[in-house]
């Protein structure tokens, strides 16, 4: 090898090293060639961006513009796919279609925009399982009644059937009724058709029907060991300990009533008018009276609030406890609603799902559907929404800009949609493969 050739080889090596070092430095500094044509020599390089990804569950495969992302073998020997959680560096600025896939889960897609010199975070991906529903009970359509926090029992009142949600075993109550069920705070007892029943041993602790056969519209004041009921037009009260009966209110046409926080709320009808009246539960003295339009009213309460609902007008009246002006707000039409806490209301009117923040009065439309809704549920902490029509259950991640719903199940006669305490299972009524009853479906 001649000296001249060796000199040229040395110069070529030096030039190659300098050029390579330049481009490596440019890459390490977060720059890339600008991919435009024709090229402009004053704008050959552009600052890249970074995508920071995470998902629940982890280890989801990543696609960008339908291209599966794989690790560079020199940097990451032995690993093929790039999976969550991860950081993808040196991305050309622009809009990308990001898709996550994991075996056994529904894929999820989102548009992301990478900006020059900035990090884009996409950490709100929740993947849902692709599973088949399992049947808990074969039964006719009816309202499902869950124990507090939906973690111990499910009761089918028309069947008189109690389902233990932890063991998925069932037991039979002595009674069947379409009347509402009232639960004790710890979920171990119920007031059902005038009977206090301990669910752990099916014992009847108290039966109002032993005192009077004509009692209706029962309410259990668990804190004071009292049961209220209507009999012969009056509202009576019985102390369950000594079975002492007293008349609380009489002389009015009581269409509905409820007891809460030491007050008795009534709907009283006079000619063509209706009145919301509130009485002290100890002295029975009237505290306030408010006019209402003629309607078909009932009270509904949970651990957060007492509500008044007019079935005729599909109107929900939000009540303020213990105030001289108890009617805080009217919302209509309302078909079904839930309180997520004492200030946050969640409801649907048949085709639209809304939320309302009572503190600031802000009302927000979440989803509008083409099919009539039969059930709604919301995991507020992770911000995903479940809703059902008679033929389909769908779920949508409200964190995403494009709120595209995922179809979890198609069946018949779907209604009564409930999320469990951990937001991992949904319970519902449906007809699947000619079997109508209560089903559950695993979400995560």
C-alpha positions in Angstrom: 0.0 0.0 0.0 1.6 3.3 -1.1 2.1 6.2 1.1 -0.2 8.4 -1.0 -3.0 5.9 -0.6 -2.5 5.7 3.1 -2.6 9.5 3.3 -5.9 9.6 1.4 -7.3 6.8 3.6 -6.3 8.8 6.7 -7.9 12.0 5.4 -11.1 10.0 4.5 -11.2 8.6 8.1 -10.8 12.1 9.6 -13.5 13.5 7.4 -15.8 10.6 8.1 -15.2 10.9 11.8 -15.9 14.7 11.8 -19.1 14.3 9.8 -20.3 11.5 11.9 -19.5 13.3 15.1 -21.4 16.3 13.8 -24.5 14.4 13.0 -24.3 12.4 16.2 -24.1 15.7 18.1 -27.0 17.1 16.2 -29.1 14.0 17.0 -28.0 14.0 20.6 -29.0 17.7 20.8 -32.5 16.8 19.6 -32.3 17.9 16.0 -33.2 16.1 12.8 -33.1 16.8 9.1 -36.0 18.9 7.9 -38.0 16.7 5.6 -39.2 19.2 3.1 -38.7 19.5 -0.7 -37.0 21.4 -2.1 -34.5 21.6 0.8 -33.5 25.0 2.1 -29.9 25.3 3.3 -30.7 27.9 5.9 -33.3 25.5 7.4 -31.7 22.0 7.1 -32.3 21.0 10.7 -35.3 21.3 13.0 -35.7 20.7 16.7 -37.5 17.4 17.4 -40.0 16.6 20.2 -40.5 13.7 22.6 -43.6 11.5 23.3 -44.0 10.3 26.9 -46.4 7.3 27.1 -48.1 5.3 29.7 -51.2 3.0 29.9 -53.2 1.0 32.3 -52.4 -1.9 32.2 -48.8 -1.5 31.1 -46.9 -3.3 28.3 -49.1 -2.2 25.5 -47.6 -2.2 22.0 -47.3 1.2 20.3 -48.2 2.2 16.8 -47.6 5.6 15.3 -49.3 6.2 12.0 -50.0 2.5 11.7 -46.3 1.7 12.1 -45.4 -0.7 14.9 -42.6 0.9 17.1 -39.6 -1.3 17.6 -36.5 -0.6 19.7 -33.1 0.0 18.0 -31.1 -3.2 18.4 -27.8 -1.5 19.2 -29.3 0.4 22.1 -31.7 -2.3 23.4 -30.5 -5.8 22.5 -33.0 -8.5 23.1 -36.1 -6.3 23.0 -38.4 -6.1 20.0 -41.5 -4.0 20.5 -41.5 -0.7 22.3 -44.2 -1.0 25.0 -45.7 1.3 27.6 -44.4 3.0 29.7 -41.8 4.6 27.6 -40.3 7.8 26.1 -39.9 8.1 22.3 -37.3 10.7 21.6 -36.3 12.7 18.4 -39.7 12.7 16.8 -40.3 15.0 13.9 -42.9 17.7 14.8 -46.4 17.2 13.5 -49.6 15.3 14.1 -49.5 11.5 14.6 -52.1 8.8 15.0 -51.2 6.9 18.2 -52.6 3.5 18.8 -52.0 1.1 21.7 -52.7 -2.6 21.5 -52.5 -5.4 24.1 -53.6 -9.0 23.7 -57.0 -9.6 25.3 -57.8 -5.8 25.4 -59.7 -3.4 23.1 -57.2 -1.2 21.1 -57.3 2.5 21.8 -56.4 5.3 19.4 -55.7 9.0 19.8 -54.3 11.9 17.8 -51.2 13.4 19.3 -49.3 16.5 18.2 -45.5 16.6 18.7 -44.1 20.1 19.1 -40.6 21.2 18.4 -38.4 21.1 21.5 -41.2 20.0 23.8 -42.4 16.8 25.5 -45.9 15.6 24.7 -47.6 13.5 27.4 -50.1 10.7 26.6 -50.6 9.0 29.9 -54.4 8.8 30.1 -54.8 5.5 28.2 -57.0 3.0 29.9 -57.4 -0.3 28.1 -60.5 -2.5 28.6 -60.7 -6.2 28.5 -62.2 -8.1 25.6 -64.3 -10.6 27.7 -67.6 -12.4 27.5 -70.3 -11.8 30.1 -71.2 -14.3 32.8 -74.7 -14.9 34.1 -75.5 -14.5 37.7 -79.3 -15.2 37.7 -82.1 -15.9 35.2 -85.0 -13.6 35.9 -87.6 -11.2 34.6 -86.8 -7.5 34.0 -86.7 -5.6 37.3 -84.8 -2.9 39.2 -81.5 -4.2 40.7 -80.8 -3.2 44.3 -77.2 -3.1 45.4 -75.8 -2.9 49.0 -74.0 0.3 49.9 -70.8 0.8 47.8 -72.0 -2.1 45.7 -69.5 -4.5 47.3 -71.5 -7.2 49.2 -75.0 -8.1 48.0 -77.3 -7.7 45.0 -81.0 -8.2 45.5 -83.6 -9.0 42.8 -86.8 -7.9 44.7 -89.3 -9.3 42.3 -87.6 -12.7 42.6 -86.9 -12.4 46.3 -83.3 -13.4 45.4 -80.1 -12.3 47.2 -76.8 -12.7 45.4 -73.6 -12.6 47.3 -71.3 -10.6 45.0 -68.1 -12.0 46.5 -69.0 -15.7 46.3 -71.7 -15.4 43.6 -73.9 -17.7 45.6 -77.6 -17.0 46.0 -80.3 -17.3 48.7 -84.1 -16.8 48.8 -86.0 -14.3 50.8 -89.3 -15.1 52.3 -91.0 -12.3 50.4 -91.1 -11.1 46.8 -92.1 -7.5 46.0 -91.5 -4.7 43.6 -91.4 -2.2 46.5 -88.1 -0.3 47.0 -85.4 -1.8 49.3 -83.8 0.2 52.0 -80.3 -0.9 53.2 -78.6 -0.4 56.5 -75.4 1.6 56.4 -73.1 -1.4 56.6 -75.2 -3.4 54.1 -75.9 -6.3 56.5 -79.7 -5.6 56.9 -82.6 -4.5 54.7 -86.1 -3.1 55.1 -88.1 -5.0 52.6 -91.9 -5.0 52.3 -92.2 -4.1 56.0 -89.7 -6.6 57.3 -86.2 -6.0 58.8 -84.1 -8.8 57.5 -80.5 -9.8 58.4 -78.9 -10.9 55.2 -76.1 -13.0 56.8 -78.5 -15.5 58.3 -81.9 -14.6 56.6 -83.5 -13.9 60.0 -86.5 -11.6 60.2 -85.7 -9.1 63.0 -89.0 -7.2 62.8 -92.2 -7.5 60.8 -94.6 -4.6 60.7 -97.3 -6.8 59.2 -97.6 -8.4 62.7 -98.9 -5.1 64.0 -101.1 -4.0 61.0 -101.9 -5.8 57.8 -102.6 -2.6 55.8 -99.2 -0.8 56.3 -97.6 0.6 53.1 -94.7 2.9 52.1 -92.1 2.0 54.7 -89.1 4.0 55.7 -86.4 2.9 58.2 -84.7 5.4 60.5 -81.8 3.1 61.3 -80.1 5.6 63.7 -83.2 5.8 66.0 -84.5 2.2 65.5 -87.7 3.4 64.1 -89.8 2.4 61.0 -92.2 4.9 59.5 -95.2 3.7 57.4 -98.5 4.8 56.1 -101.8 3.3 57.3 -105.3 4.5 56.8 -104.2 7.8 55.4 -101.8 8.6 58.3 -98.0 8.5 58.7 -97.2 6.4 61.7 -94.0 5.4 63.4 -93.1 2.2 65.4 -90.1 1.9 67.7 -88.7 -1.6 66.8 -87.3 -2.2 70.3 -90.5 -2.0 72.3 -93.0 -2.0 69.3 -94.5 1.3 70.5 -96.7 2.8 67.7 -97.3 6.6 67.4 -99.1 8.7 64.8 -96.8 11.3 63.3 -99.0 13.1 60.7 -102.6 12.7 59.9 -105.4 14.6 58.2 -103.6 15.3 54.9 -103.5 13.5 51.5 -99.9 12.3 51.7 -98.9 11.2 48.2 -95.3 10.6 49.2 -93.0 11.1 52.2 -89.4 10.7 53.4 -87.5 11.1 56.6 -84.1 12.7 56.7 -81.9 14.5 59.2 -84.6 14.9 61.8 -87.2 16.2 59.3 -90.2 14.7 57.6 -90.7 15.6 53.9 -94.2 15.1 52.5 -96.0 15.7 49.2 -99.5 16.7 50.0 -102.3 17.0 47.5 -105.1 19.5 47.8 -107.6 19.8 44.9 -105.4 20.4 41.8 -102.3 21.5 43.7 -99.4 19.7 45.3 -97.3 21.0 48.1 -93.8 20.0 49.4 -94.1 20.4 53.2 -91.4 19.8 55.8 -92.1 18.9 59.5 -89.9 18.5 62.5 -89.6 14.7 63.2 -89.8 15.2 67.0 -92.4 17.9 67.4 -94.3 17.3 64.1 -94.5 21.1 63.6 -94.5 22.3 60.0 -91.2 24.1 59.0 -92.0 25.1 55.5 -94.4 24.7 52.6 -93.7 25.1 48.8 -96.1 25.0 45.9 -95.6 22.4 43.2 -97.4 21.7 39.9 -99.7 18.8 39.7 -97.7 15.6 39.2 -96.7 12.1 40.2 -94.1 12.6 42.8 -91.8 10.3 44.8 -88.7 10.9 47.0 -85.4 9.2 46.4 -82.5 9.5 48.7 -78.9 8.2 48.9 -76.0 9.0 51.3 -75.5 12.4 49.7 -78.9 13.9 49.1 -82.7 13.6 49.2 -84.2 14.2 45.7 -87.8 14.8 44.6 -88.9 13.4 41.2 -92.0 14.0 39.2 -92.6 10.9 37.0 -95.3 12.8 34.9 -93.0 15.7 33.9 -89.7 13.7 34.2 -88.6 16.6 36.4 -85.9 16.3 39.1 -86.1 18.7 42.0 -82.7 19.1 43.8 -83.5 19.7 47.5 -81.4 21.6 50.2 -81.6 19.9 53.6 -83.1 21.9 56.4 -83.6 25.3 54.7 -86.6 27.5 54.4 -86.4 27.3 50.6 -85.8 23.5 50.1 -86.3 23.6 46.3 -82.8 24.4 45.1 -83.2 23.6 41.4 -85.4 21.9 38.9 -83.9 19.9 36.0 -85.9 18.3 33.2 -86.2 16.1 31.3 -84.4 13.6 33.5 -84.8 9.8 33.1 -82.1 8.5 35.4 -79.6 10.2 37.7 -76.8 9.6 40.2 -75.0 11.7 42.7 -71.2 11.2 42.6 -70.8 13.3 45.7 -72.9 15.9 47.5 -72.3 18.6 44.8 -71.9 16.6 41.6 -74.9 15.3 39.7 -74.8 13.0 36.7 -77.9 12.2 34.6 -79.4 11.4 31.2 -82.6 12.6 29.5 -82.9 9.6 27.1 -80.4 10.6 24.5 -77.9 13.0 26.2 -75.7 12.6 29.3 -75.0 15.6 31.5 -73.2 16.6 34.6 -74.0 19.5 37.0 -71.7 21.0 39.6 -74.1 22.4 42.2 -71.5 24.7 43.7 -70.8 26.8 40.5 -74.0 25.9 38.6 -71.9 24.6 35.6 -73.8 22.1 33.4 -71.8 20.0 30.9 -72.9 17.8 28.1 -70.8 14.6 28.0 -72.3 12.5 25.3 -75.1 12.6 22.8 -76.4 9.3 21.4 -78.6 8.2 18.5 -80.2 5.3 20.5 -82.3 5.7 23.6 -80.3 5.2 26.7 -81.2 2.5 29.3 -78.4 2.9 31.7 -75.4 5.1 32.6 -72.3 4.7 34.9 -69.2 6.8 35.4 -65.8 6.2 36.8 -65.1 9.8 37.8 -61.5 9.2 39.0 -60.4 7.8 35.7 -62.9 9.7 33.7 -64.5 7.0 31.6 -68.2 6.8 30.9 -70.3 3.7 30.4 -73.8 3.8 28.8 -76.2 1.3 27.3 -79.1 1.2 24.9 -81.5 -1.7 24.7 -79.0 -3.5 22.3 -75.5 -2.3 23.2 -73.1 -1.4 26.0 -70.5 1.2 25.1 -67.6 2.9 26.9 -65.8 6.1 26.2 -62.6 7.6 27.7 -63.5 11.3 28.3 -59.8 12.2 28.6 -59.3 11.8 24.9 -59.9 14.6 22.4 -61.7 12.3 20.1 -64.2 10.6 22.4 -64.8 7.5 20.2 -66.9 4.9 22.1 -65.9 1.2 22.2 -68.7 -1.3 21.9 -68.2 -3.8 24.8 -71.3 -5.9 24.2 -74.3 -6.3 21.9 -77.3 -8.1 23.3 -81.1 -7.7 23.8 -83.1 -5.9 26.5 -80.1 -4.3 28.2 -80.8 -2.1 31.2 -79.9 -1.4 34.8 -76.2 -0.7 34.3 -74.1 -0.6 37.5 -70.3 -0.3 38.2 -68.9 -2.2 41.1 -67.0 -0.5 44.0 -63.6 -1.0 42.3 -64.8 0.1 38.9 -63.6 -3.1 37.4 -66.9 -5.0 36.8 -70.2 -3.9 35.3 -73.5 -5.5 36.3 -76.6 -5.3 34.0 -79.8 -6.9 33.0 -79.9 -8.4 29.4 -81.1 -11.2 27.2 -78.1 -13.1 25.8 -78.5 -16.3 23.7 -82.2 -16.5 24.8 -81.2 -16.3 28.5 -82.7 -13.2 30.2 -81.3 -12.2 33.5 -78.5 -10.4 35.4 -75.0 -10.6 34.0 -71.5 -9.2 34.8 -68.7 -8.2 32.5 -65.1 -7.7 33.5 -63.7 -4.3 32.5 -60.1 -4.4 33.8 
